[in-house]
Amino acid sequence: MTATLRQTANTVANSTIEGASMASALIGGAVGAYLGYQLAPTGWTDGTRILFAGAVAVVGAVAIDGLAELVLAPMRRLMRTRSPLSSTRRSAPAPAATLEEALLQVITATEEDAAHRAASAAFRIDNGDDFLRDEDRWRGYEDGEASFYLAPGVWLHHRSELGKYGREHRFTLLTGDGEQPVTITGMEQIRHHLAARAAGLPAVPAAVDSGDADEHKVSITELDNHLKALEA
């Protein structure tokens, strides 16, 4: 999502939340006024019935708005936790005076772009917002790839390439002890791999392709049995 679209989306979201709050209060007031006037004793004068309806309208507006806040308040907090675009964006560096300086600027921008792409693509294996999608924990490289430090000697690697149906994102688990890279398609694979290393078991699961999905399930089952035996 571009900066302009992101800013527009934030503005629309905030406006929608505030509009919903106002609408709930108006609806509550209107319903309260109608019910108050209808429920007022017919023996009362019109002025008294109107005053009674007004009081019920205020109560109704407050009550409905309070109920709406149960839903709207978490949404407001969510919007506040997202840093405003204007405060998170950095100014572009001054124009380079030399070719070498320009190259350094582009390398830095490429590394930051790689980290951003990796974090943005992480939703394919992590639907949460506070782990693999945290851009600050990704380290980008000038070749467009990026890595995410998981544990001593274990990194999640990301690279993207053009495929038959557009750009494809690939995540691979890398270790510093010479083990074969593991293709990652879900968070459960990372958990099983780290659990195996922590228990001193062979690193599993193996890379998962369409042809070895059954073997992958078997390896996970075997690992779970080993871990349960150790815990017992």
N, C-alpha and C positions, 0 to 999 in steps of 0.2 A: 504494500500500500504506500503510495507516495505521501510526501509530507502534507500536501494540500488536501488530499483525500482524508488523511488521518485527522487533520485539524477540523475539517468539515464534519466528519463523523462524530468527533467529540462534542462539537457545538450542537449538532442535531440531537445527540443523546441527552445532553444537559437540558436543552429546551424541551425535549419530550418529557423528561422527568418532572420539570417544574410545571409544564402544562398539565400533566396528569394530576399533580398535587392540587392545582387550582380547580381543575374539573371536578375532583372528588369533593372539594369543599362546596362548590356551587351545587352539585347534585345533592349532597347532604342537606344543604340549606333549603333547596327547592322542595325536596321530599318532606323535610320537617315542617315547612310552612304549610304545605298542603294538608298533611296529617293533623297539624295543630289546629287549623281552621275547621277541618271536618270533625275533629273530636271535641271541640269546644262546645259546651252546653248551648243549646239553641236559645235558652232564656237570656243569655248574655247579650249585651248591646254589640253592634258591629265593631265599635271601637275597641271594646274589651276583647272580642274574639280576634281581632287583628293583632293586638298586643300579645295575646297568648300565642298566636301562630308565629309571631316574630321571635318570641322566646324559644319556642320549640325548634324554629329554623336554626337558631344559633347553636342549640344543643346538637341538632342533627348534623350541622356542618362540622362541628368539632369532632363528633363521634366518627363520622365517615372519613374525615381527614386523618384521624388517628389510626383507623384501620388501614387506610392507604399507606400511611407512613411505615407500617410493618413491612411492606414490600419495597417502598421507595427509599427508605433509609439505607438499606444495604447497597442499593444501586448508587446512591450518592457517595457512600464511602468508597465504592469501587472506582468511581470516576475520580475521586480525590487522590486515591493511591497511585493512579496513573499520572506521572509527572507531566505537566503541561509541555506541549511541544516546544513552545518558545523558550522554556528554561532548559530543555535537554539538548536542543540543537546547538552545536558549536558553530562559530563563524568559520567560513572557509579561510585557509591560510592566505597570506598576501601572495600576489603573483611572484613566481620564482624569477630570480635575477639571472640564474644560470641553468644550463641543461641538467647538471648534476643535482641542483636543488629541486628542480621540477621532478626528476626521477624519484627522489626521496619522498616528495609529497604524494606522488602517484602510488608508490609502494605502500605507504602508510594507509592511504585511502583504500587500496586493494585489500590489505589485511583486515581493515575494519569492515569492508563490504563482505569478505568471506565469513567473518564471525557473525554478521547480521544474517546472511543467507542461511548459515547452519542453524542458528537459533530459530529462524522463521520456518525452516523445513522440519524442525524437530517434532512438530505436531503429528507427523506421520508415525512416530513411534512413542510419543509422550503427549497425552492429551492434557496434562497439567500445565500450569502457568509458572511454577516456581522452581523448576529443575532444569531440564534440558533446554527449555525455552528462555532461559536467562542468558541474554546476550553477553553479559559481563563475564561469564565463566567460559566463554568460547575464545580461543586464540586463533586468529586468522593468519594465513600465510600469503606471501606474495604470488604464489601459484594458484590462488583461489580456493585452496583447501583449508580446513580448520580442524582443531582438536579440542576435546573437552576432558579435562583431568577428572578422573573418577576416584582413583586410589593409587597408592605408590606402585608404579610399574604398570598401570592400566589406564588407557585413554580411549575415548570414543572419537573416531575419526569421521569426518564428513567431506565428501566431494560430490560435485554435480557435473553432469555431462549431457550433451544433447543426444537424445535417443530417437526412436522411431516416432514417438508421440509427444515429443517436446523434451524439455529439460528433466532429467531423472536425477534424484537425490539418493545417494548411497551412504549408509552408516556402517562402519566397521569397528569392531573392538580390537585394539592393538595392545600388546603386552611387551614388556622389555626383556622377557626371558626366552625369546626365540620361538614362542608358540605361533601356530598358524593364525592369521587374522580370522576373526569370526564375523560373518555378516549378521547385522542386527536389524530385526524388523519389529521388535517390540520390547518393552521395558522388562518383561518377565525373563527374557534371555540374559539381559545384563545382570539381573538379580541372581539367576542361577549360576552365571559365570563367577560372580564375586563370592557367592556362597561356597562354590566348589573350592576356590582358592583359599578362602578362610578356613575351610575344613581340611585342607591339605589333600583334596581329591583331584583327579585329572580335570583339567579345565573343560567344561562342557557348558552349553551345547555346541555342537559343531555348526558350521555355516549352514543356513537353511535355504534351500532352493526348492523349486516345485517338485523335484524328483526325490528329495530325501526328507520330506515332511514327516513321514511315519517314523523314520530313524530318529529325527529330532524329538518327537514325542516320547519315544522309548528312552532316549538318553536323559531327558528331564525326569521321567518316572524313576529311573535308576538312581539319579542324583537325590531325588526326594527321599527315596528309601534309605540311602546312605546317611543323609542328614538326620532323618528321624531316628536311625539307629544310634548315631552319635549323641543326640539329645537324650535318648533313653539311658 
